[in-house]
Amino acid sequence: MTKRGKRNNRNVIPLVGRLIGNGLRFQCLKYTGRPGRPVAVSLELTHACIARCIMCNIWKIPREVPNLPVRQWLDLLSEDLFSELKELDLTGGEPFLVRELPTLFQGVCHLKHRHLKALQSIAITTNGFLTRRICDVVGRSLPLLAAQGVELVVVCAMDAIGPIHEAIRRVPNAWERVHETIQGLRALRMHFPNLVIGLKTTILPINVHELDKIAAYAEENGLFTIISPRILTSGRYLNTDQGADLSFSAADIRRMIQFYRREGYGWRYHGDQMIRLLQTGSVAKTCSCGFNYFFVRSNGELFLCPLMEAGVGNITETPIRELLSSPEAARWRRRIGRHRACRSCTEPGLERYSLPYQGFQYLRLLLRMGRTSFFEMHRHMGLDKYF
């Protein structure tokens, strides 16, 4: 037996016990509608953006709509509610437009001592156009985060290799700029092992034939990939008016299915779910949004799921614990998985937060896939931190 096989054998028994316990707890919470403590949270630091992407309308939010200041985000994270938080997701707009971003990283490091003891990673999504600023902020923050045992996951949006990426993002030299950023980050990674770099690709009719090229680029540069079909929602992306322009043809669907079936696709669970969606029109995956995860818009609006049409209130007007424990939030949680948006969800990040927490479906994956394949996916998805 190989060393990896022996390690998997040692890990599988405690993992099974943990998943059974998580499954029983989740069923109890779902029955009552009560929230758990968040283990992951997404904060939209700003709605300002450089890009004018064809599949997203966040950039159309008027400039006069205020963004919460960094001090308010840090005040939020200092609440006891986040004592079990393991993953902090920072998004936008373009989060590197926030001038106080280094202050946010410093503040999180300070909070790690008392309030965020469980925190293991910060993920930040960027379009990669501000190369110098991105590399500067990341380079200055990595030593601080490493001292606290926190990894920084930088996810760069890349929808094609070359001109098609520019057509999607509607920014001159879009691909060259994100490529330059990735190479700068790779240079930093040589000195800071707590830096993890990945690609986020939104599949659209215009780039469906680019997926293999993107996957090859990621493999050549040592990047993980998040590749998923576009999402239409009046919540997170404000883009339901683009349904006709972003609809897939039968040929597009066949190409996507072929891609997800290809050998070596690491995010196996997500790939299988996307194949099911493309073939049947619905997914059959669990979700724990509102229980261990939520999303906060840049103006303070709290969403139990970023894909839903409406939030449950604003954290600047009502304490967040009160919003999470409200009767409206409880009713919403009891129906999780049965909402219309749930049946067509293509968001892979939500799967990562849900699988370990829900327990039983992840356990079924272990039994179906076998130890070796399961643990390869487990590590690829970065789920070790949840155990």
N, C-alpha and C positions, 0 to 999 in steps of 0.2 A: 504493500500500500504506500502511495506517495505521501510526502509530508503534508500536502494540502488535504488529502483524503483523511489522514489522521486528525488534522485540525478540525475538519468538518464534523467528524464523528464526535470529537470532544464538545463542539459547540451545539450540536443538534438537540441534545436532551434538555439542557437548560432553556434553549430557544423554544422548544415545544411547550414546556411548562409555562414560560412567560406568555406565549401566544394564547394559550388556553385561559390564563388569568385575565389577559387583556380582553379576550372575546367575551367573557362573562361580565366583566365590568362595563364594556361598551353596550351590551344588550340591556343592562340595567339602566344606564344613562339614557339610551334611546327610548326606552319604555316610559321613563319619567319626564324626558325632555330637559333634564338638568345638564348644565355644561360641566365639562371637566376643566382641568387647568391647561392652558395652551402650551404645546410643545413646539409650535411653529407659528409665526405671525408674519404677514406681509404689510409693509408700510410704504405707501406711495409718497415719496418725499416731495415730489413736485409734479405738476401737470405740464410744466414747460418742457419743450422738446425741440431738438434741432431738425429731426426728420419730419417728413410729411407723408408717412407711410400710407399706401393705398388700402390697407386692411384695418386701419385704426384711426379713430377720430379724437383721441385724447388731446392731440395738438390743437384742436379747434376750440378747446375750453378757453374762454376769454382770459386775457392776461390779468385783468383786474380781479379775477377770482383768487382769493388769497391762498397761499400754502402755509401750513403750520410751520412755525420756526423750529429749529433744531432743539432748542431748549424744551419745547413742549413735548417733542418726541422722547427726549430723555426723561422728562417727568413721568411720562406714561410708562416707560420701561422700568422705572424705579418702584412701581407698585408691586406688592407681594403677589399679585396675580401671576407674575411671570417667573416665579421661583423655579418652575420646571421647564422653562423655555430652553430648547436645545438648538433651534435654528431661527435666525433672524433674517428675513428676506427684505431687501431694500430695492425699491423699484421706482418707476416714473411713468410718463415722461422720461427724461434723461437725468438720472440721479447725480451725475457728475457736474451738472449745471448748478447744483447747490454749493455755494461757496463755503458754507460751514460744514461740509461733509467730513473733513479731517477732525473737526470738533466733535462730531457725532461718534466717530470711531474712538476718539480719546475718551469720550463720556461713557461709551459702552464698556471700555476696558476698566474704567473706574467703578462702574456698577457691578462688574464681574465679582468683586470681592464680597459684596453683601446681598445684592438683589438678583444677579444673573449667574448664580454659581453653576447652574447646569448648562450654560451656553457653551456650545462646541463649535458652531460655525456661523459666519455671516455670509450671505449670498447677495450679490449686487448685480443687477442686469443693466447692460449698457449697449448703445448702438455703436460704440467704439470710435466715434468720429473725433473726439477730443483727445487725441493720442498723448500729447505732452502732459495734459492735466491728469488724465487717467493714470499714466505710469508714475507721475509724481506723487499723487495722493496714495496710490496703492503701495508704492515703494516706501513712503514715510509711515504708513499704517501697519505694514506687515511685522516689523519688529515689536511694536506695541502689542499686537494681537498674539504673536508667538509667545511672548512673555506670559500671557494669560491662558495659553493652551487653546487658542481659538484659531481655526482656519478661516481663510478668506476665499470664497468661491466667486470668481468673476465670470459672468456669463455674457458673451458677446453675441449680439444678433447678427446672423449671417444667413441670408435667404438664397444665395446663389454665389457662384464663383465667377466674378466679372460683371459685365454690363447689366445683367438682369437684376442684380442686387441694387444697382443704382436706380433702375426703373421702379423697383418696389419701394425703396426708401425715399426717392425723389430728392437726393442730395448728390451734388457733383462728386465724382471719384469716390463713391461710397465704399466700393469693395477695397480699393487700394488703402483707404483710411482705416478700415477695420482690420485689414491684414497687417498694416503697420503696427496697430495697437496690440494685436495678438503676438507679434514677434517681440515687441517690447515687454509684454507680460511674460513671455517665455524666458527672456533673459533674466527677469526678476526671479522666476521660479527656480532657476539654477542656484540661487543663493538663499531662497526662502521656501523650504518644503511645505510650509503651511499655506502656500498659494495653490489653489486648484483652478484650472481654466477650462471653460466649456463653451459650446456653441448652442444657441437657441435658433431654430429654424421654424418659421411659420409656412406651412405648405399652402400654396395658392395655385390657381390654374396656370399662372405664368411661370412658375418655377418647379412644377411637379416632375419635370424631366431632369432636374438638377440634383436630386437627392443623393444619388450615388457619388457624384463629384464632391458634394459637401461631406459625406461620410468618409471619403478617401482623404480629403484635406484634414479632417479631424484626426484620423488615424496617423497621418504623416506628422502632425504637430503635437500629438499626445494630448488631445482634448476629448472630453466627454461630449456627448450630443444629446440635445432635447429636440426631437423632430416630431411635430404634430400638426394636423390640419388646422386651418384658421377657425377661430371661434367668433360667432355672431352673438353679441349680447348688448343690451342697452345698459348693462352695468359697467363692467371693467373697461371695455373698449368702445362703447358708445357707437357701435357700427351696424346696427340692424338695418339701416338704410342701404347697405351695400350687398345685400343678399344676392341679388341678381348678378351683379358684377363678379362676385366671388364664388359662384356655383361651379361645381365640378362636372365635367362630362363623364360619360361612361368610360372613355379611354383614360381619363385622369384617374378614375377610381381603380381601374385595373393596374395602372402603374404604381399607385400607392400600395395596393395589396402586395404586388410583387416586391416592392422595396421592404415592406415590413416582414415578409416571409424570408428574406435573404439570410444566408448563413452569417452568424457573427453579430447580429443586431443585439446589443447588450441589454436594452431595456425591454426584455422579452414580454413582460406582463403588459406593458403599454402597447407594444406591437400587436399582441393578440387581441387586445380590446379594440384597437383601431381597425383591425381586419373585421371583427364582428360588426362594428359600427358601419363600415363601408359596405358590408354585405347585407346587413339586416336593417340598418337605420337606427339602431340603439345599442348602447353598451350595457353590460351587466357587472358593474364594479361597485364596490362599497365606497362610502365616503364618510369622513368624520368632520367635515366643515361645521363650524359652530360649536363643536365639542372640544377639539384640541387645536383648532386653527381658525383664524379670521383675518380679514383684510380691512385696512383703514385707508380711506381715500385721502388725498393731500389736503382737503378742507376739513378733515376730522370725521367724515361720515363713516360709520361702522357697518361693514357687510359681513355676515356670517360666511358667505361664499362670494368671491369676486365676480362670479358669472351671473348672479341673480340681479333682477331688475331694480330692487329697492333695498336700502339698508334698514337698520333697526334703530337709527338715531345717530346723534353726533356727540363725540366724546368731549367737545368743547362746551356742551350744554348739559349733558347728563353724565354722571360717573360711569365708567366703562363696566364695572361690575353690575350696576343697575341695568344697563342695556343688555348685557349677556344673560341676566336672570329674569328678564321681562317675560310676561305671558306670551307676547308675540314671538320672541326668540324661542321659547319652549315649543310652541306649536310648529314653528319652522323646523326645529331639530327633529321632532317626531316623524316628520315626513321626508327626512333626508334620504336621498336615493330614489324618491318617487316624484320629485318635482320634474317638470318638463325639461328644464335645463340639465338635470342629472342624467337623463336618458341619452343625451347627445353630447356629453362632456368629453372634450378631447384634451383637457388640461393635464399634462403628466405630473406637474408638481403636486397637485392635490392627491394623486395616488400615493406618492411617497409619504405624505403625512398620515394617510389613512390606513395603509396596509398593516403596519405594526400595531397601530392603535386598535383597529377593529379585531385583529387577531385571527379569527376563524378562516377568513379567505386566504390570508397569507399562509396559514397552516396547510390549507388544501393545496396551495401552490407548491409547498415543500414536498408533500406526498406525491403530487403529480409529476413534478420535474425531477425529483431525485436530489440527493444532497449536493453533488458537484455542480450541476447546472443552477440549482437554487442559490448556492452561495456565491457563484459568479455574478448572478443578477443582483444579489443582496449587496455585494461590494460595489458593483457598478452604479447602483442607485444611491449609494451613500447612506444605507440604512443601518450601518453598524452603530451609529451614534444613538439610535433609539433603543439600544439594548446595552 
